[in-house]
Amino acid sequence: MRNALIALAITVLVAALMFLLLPDSAYLWVKAVHVFAVIAWMAGMLYLPRLFVYHADAEPGSVQSETFKVMERRLLKGIINPSMIATWVAGVWLAVSGGWLTGGDHWLHVKIFLVLILSGIHGMLTAATRRFAEDRNERPARSWRIINEVPAVLLIGIVILVVVKPF
């Protein structure tokens, strides 16, 4: 919980600095950063549960299990967490600077809802990483295979909303 609060504080601070320091002409650059961050976040969100599939079958304390722990921690702390923060910061800046929040753009409200769900999945995977590190995983590999598909389904919905803007 402490780490989540720190991440939230960093996100708010960076977003505030962006609003103060970046001119509106930076919109396309921030959009590019947002796309890069989303790609990195999704790559990690698709890969981490796949690591859990294999880790769930590894004997606790084995060399294989210890290797998965290192891979999971580095993926989470080095890629997934920073890219989620960058996604949120750039996304909020884009929504406010582009005037998307004040119009009748209901597609954006649904998109934000789906991104909130994705952020909740992120939190769930963070907790699972901690449980795996403590050799306390309670889910079988099959469960992780199913969970692995959830971020992909959310991504499909988010991309359709952003590109098609159906409502």
N, C-alpha and C positions, 0 to 999 in steps of 0.2 A: 504494500500500500504506500509505503514511503517513497519508493521509486516512481510510482505512478504520480504522486503529488509533485515530485521533482520534475518529471517530464511535463506535467501540466504547467508548472510555473515557468519552465524554460520556453514552452510553446507560447504562453501569454506574453512573456518578456520579448521574445524575438518578433512576434506579431506586432506588438506595440512599437518596437523600434522600426520595423518595416513601414508602418503607417506614418511614423514621424520623418523617416529619412528618405524613403523612395518616392520619386515623382510618379505621376500617373503614366508617364511615358515608359515606365519600366514594366508595364502590363505584360507585354509579350515575353520578356525575359523571365518574369515570375511564372508565367504560364509554362515556359520550357522547364523551369526548375520543378514545378508541380508535376509535370509529366514524368520527368526523370525520377522524382521521388516516389511516385505511384508505381512505376515499373520496379524499382528496387524493393519497395514494401511488398508488392504482390509476389515478387520472386521469392522473397523470404517466407511469406505467409503460405506459399505453396510448397516450399521445400522443408520447412520445420516439421510439419505433421508427417511428411514422408520419412524424415529421420526418426520420428517417434515410432513409425510402423516397424522399422528394423530394430530400434532400441528396445521396444517392448518384448522382442523375442530373444534379446541378448541376456545372458546370465549376469545378474547383478555382481559387480566387483570384477568382472572379466575385463581383459584388455579391450575387447570390442565395446563393452558398455562404457568404459572410461573414455574411450575415443569419441563415442557418440556424445558424451557429456560435454567434452571440449568443443566439438563441432556445434552443438546446440547453443551453448553459451555464447560462442563467438558470433554465430549467425544472428542471435537475438540482440546482443549488445552492440555489435559492429555494423549491422545492416538494418535489421527490422525496426528497432527502436528509433534510430536517427531518421530513417526514411519516413516512418509514420509521423514523427514530429514535423519534418519538412513538408510532408503532404498536407497536414492540417494547417500549418502556418501559411504556406503559399495559397492553399485553397481558400482560407478565410480572407486573405488579402485580395485575391481575385474576385471573390463574391462581393466584397464590400466596394472595392475600387471599380468594379464593372457595373455596379448598380443592380446586381442580380437579386439582392435580397429585398429590394423595395418594390419590385414589379410583381406581376402575377405569374411568376415562373414556378409553377408547382412541381415541374420536373426536378428543380434544384432541391426543393424540400424533401422529395422522395429520395433523391441522391444522398443528401446529407443523412437521412434516416438509415440508408443502407451502409454508409460509411461509419455511422455510429455502431451499427451491428458488427461491421468488420473490425472496428476498434475493440468491441467487446470480445470478439473471437481472439484478437491479439492478446488481450488480458488473460483469457483462458489459456492460450498457448504459453504465455509467460509463466503462469502458475504451474502448468504442466512441466515446463523446463525445470522449474525449481524442484518439483516432486521427483522427476527423473534424476536430478543431481543428488537427491537424498535417497535414491533407490526406493522410492515409494510410489511408483506408477501403479495405478489400479485398473487401467484399461487394457484390454487385449489389442493386439495389432489390428484386428478387423475393425475395431472402433475407430482407431486412428486413420484407417483407410477411408472411412466414411467422412470423418471430420475433415480430411484432406480436401474433399470436394467442395466444402462450404465456401471458402474464399473464392474459388473459381466461379461458382454460381453467383455470388454477390458481385464479382467483377463484371460478369456478363450483363447483369442488370444495370450497374453503374455506367458502363460504356454505352449501352443502348440509350439510357437517359441523357447522357451528355451529347451524344452525336445526333440522335433523332429528335430529342426534346419533344416527346409526344404530347405533352400537355403543359 
